[in-house]
């Protein structure tokens, strides 16, 4: 899991001619620092790719898109950049939705999508025998779209199935 390191940054140390910029995160401090020129180069590079600034097993600190991050999962620089970029996109979408709601001066009315009709739910329940189609459980059942609505699926008898919460969660977590 990638987490933002809000207490991380570079601190200047040394005299004017021998000045170095040392990465610090909380109580952790890098052994060596960067020159002003190397820091400026790294600052430019971190906008397009994640840069590992400190490894202190099992944790690694990254500089990516003007923020510092840490992980304990041996993520690659490409993984870190992708996760950071995805967070930025989500944050931007959330802001756009908030501004849209503010522009309407009211909350959006009704559900975000139409509920599955009762008759269709009953037909799916009877077809699947009132059990999870994956494991056969009869507890904590949920209606699942085989092809998600977001990917063009429909609320039809052929595209709906019954899954228990555990199977539905595992299905949603798979790529």
Beta strands, then each sheet from edge to edge (+ up, - down):
strand 1: 3-4
strand 2: 8-13
strand 3: 20-25
strand 4: 28-29
strand 5: 51-56
strand 6: 59-64
strand 7: 67-71
strand 8: 141-145
strand 9: 160-164
sheet 1: 1+ 7- 6+ 5-
sheet 2: 2+ 3- 4+
sheet 3: 8+ 9-
end
